[in-house]
Amino acid sequence: MLPLNPAYPFILERVRNEGAKFIDVGCFIGQDMRRLVFDGCPPSNLFGCDIVNQWDVGFEFYRDKDRPFGKNVKYIEDDMLHPKMKEQSNEERLSGDVDMRLMDLKGQMDIINAALVLHHWDWDDQVAVCKNLVMLSKGPESMIVGCQIGSTGKNVMEPHCEECPYGTFQTYWHNPETWKRMWAVIAEETGTRWEAKAELKTFDQVGWRASDWWYIGACSRVLQFVVKRLE
């Protein structure tokens, strides 16, 4: 999904040529980061994080554990909603006695990718997750990019509702206006300022077969977003 994001050429420029650090939260098997490496980005600048470890599945699938990607990209198993907060000493982290935690990267990330993750939560939890992503961001010019399921109709999806009959818990599906409104809340609560842009696209427009997504309702779309930190 990352190469389809309108900011992808800019991301490539920053990571490949300017040494920017990139993290993929909810990275699954690391397919987006492998595309970055394929396009010339140094793997040592890439980090992946997920709550469930599928990292070794990626190595089996791509057969690259002993290649530059497998040797240099750093993987973190952590929960972006409730990240591990226990303080670790620099000696512990450098010695490898403890696993790296998501918040060890606090204030270090230039670009954060969150693809097909946020739509699993309701409004409040999405705000909480994004506030954690803000903590990871390095400062002005940092970016949060990605995509998620959005909606042309109602936003609050209750379990087994008409619009999403197979849903089992409440979620919030954004449109561009609600996305901007949420980031205004996040900015106020974190004392930062962001420019939030989003666009709803059909499944066909992003190269997915619409017939594969019938079960999430006729109002469902793909929300692509780029959020840039201003201060």
N, C-alpha and C positions, 0 to 999 in steps of 0.2 A: 504493500500500500504506500510506503514512503515515497517511491519515485513518482507517484501520481499527485503528490502534494505540490501545489503551486510554488512552494518555497524550496523545492528540492535543488534546483540549480544553485541557489544561495547557500543552502546547507553544504553542498559539495564544495563550493568555493571556500567556505570557512573551515571545514574539517580537513579537506585535502591540502589546502594551500596556506591556511593561517593558523593551523594547530589547535583549532577549537575542540573542546571536549564534548562528546555526544553520549547521551544515555537513552536507552530504549526501555521504558517502564512497561511491564506487561509484554516482555519480548518474546515469549513462547520459545521457539527453537532458534531464534536469532536471524530469521530470514532477511529482515530489513538491514541489519548490520552487515550481513554478508554481501548485500548489494552495494553498500557503501565501500566495502573493501574491494569488490570487483571494479568499482568505478574509481579506484585509486586512493581511497582514504587510508591513513595508517591505522592498523588495528589496535595499536597501543593507546589510541585516543578514544576508544569505544568501550562503553559499559552497558551491560544488560541486567535487568532486574525482573523477577517474577515471584509470585507467592508460591507457586508450585514448580519444582525443578524439572523442566523438560530439556535441559541443556544437553545432556548426553544423547538424547534422541536426535538432536540436531547434528551431533558428530556422526552418529550412525547413518543419518540420511545423506549428509553432504560429504562424509569421509574426509574431514579436514582437521581432525583433532591434533595431528602432528604438523599441520601447516601454519602459516603466520596467523590466521584467524584463531585457531584453537590454542595457540601458544601465547597470544597477546591480549585478546579481548577478555575483559574481566567480567565475571558473572556474579551477581549477588542474589541470594534467595532471601526475600524480605517482603513485607506487606506494606504497600504504599499508603493504605488507609491508616494502619496502626504500625508504623515502622518501629523497629527495635531501637530503643533510646539509651540503653545502657552505655555509659561512657567507657571508652577503651583508651589505653595509653598508646602513644606512638610506638613504643617498644613491642607491645602486643601485636599491633597491626603489622609491623615490619617483620616480626618473627614468624608470622603465620600461625600463632597459637590460637587465634580466634578468627572466625569468619568475618569478612568485610560486611558492614551494614550499610543500608541505604544512606543513612544520615552521616556516615563517614565522608560522604561527598557533598555535604552541605556547603553552599556558596561556591561550588567549583564548576558547575555545568553550564556550558554555553548554549547547547541545544538539547531539548528534552522531547522525545517522541513518545506519544501516548496513543497508540492505535488500537481501536476496538476494545477499550477498557472502561472508560467513564460511564458508558450507558448501562453498566451493570448496577449502578447505584442510584439512589434518589437524590434530590437537590442538595440536601444537607451534607450527605457523604461526598458528593462531587465537590462541593465547596471545600470540605476538609482535605480531600486528596489534593486538590489544586493548590491549597495553601502549603501543603508539604512539597509540591513541585516548585512553588515559589522559593521555598527554603533552599532547594537544590540549585536554583539559578544563580549565576555568577554576579549579575548586575545588569545595568543598561546594555541593550543590544542582545541580551539572552532571548531565546525563543522557545516557545512550547508549541509543538505542531502535532498533527495526527488526524484521526477520523474516528467516528463512532456512529451508531445508529441514531438518526434524528427523525423528526416527524413533521409532516405538513398539516397535521390536525392537532389533537390534544397532546399535551406534554406529559402529564402524570399518567403513567400506565399502571393500573391496579392489577393484581393477580387475576388472570382469566378474563380480562375485560374484552369487550367486543373488538377493539382495535388490535389487541395482542392476546388472543385467546389462550396461547400456550405459555404465557408468563406466569411465574409462580411467586413473585415478590414484586413490591412496588419499585418502579424505576422512573427516571426522568429522561425523556427524549427531547433534545433541544431543537429549536430552529435558530436562524442567525440572530434574531432579536433577543431571545431568552439567553443565548450564549453570551452576548455582549452584556446583558444585565447581570448575569452571574459573575462575570469578570469585574464588573464595577463593584460588586460586593466584596470579592476577593481582594481587590486593590485597596479598598477602604480598610478592610480588616487586617491587612498586612503592611499598610503604610507604604505601598509601592504604587506604580502607575503602569498600566498596560494598554496596548492597542490590540483589540480583539476583533478578528475577522473570521467569518465562517460562511459556508455556502452549502446548500442542500443539493445533492445530485442523485439521480436515479441509479439503480444498481447497474443498469446497462452502461451508463456513462463512466463508471469506474471499472468496467470490464467483468462484472459479476453477472451470472445468469439470474434474472429476476425470479424465474421459476423455483430457484433454490431457496428463496427467501419468503415464500408465500405465507409461511406460518407466523410471521411477525406483523402481518396486516398490510392493508393497501396504503395506509398513510406513511409507512416507513420509507425512509430515504437514508442516504449516507451523508453525514455532516462532516465536511472537510474543514479544518481550522488551522489558522496561524495566529499565535498570540505573541506579540513582541513587547519586551519590557522596555519602558521608556525611562523609568527612574526607580 
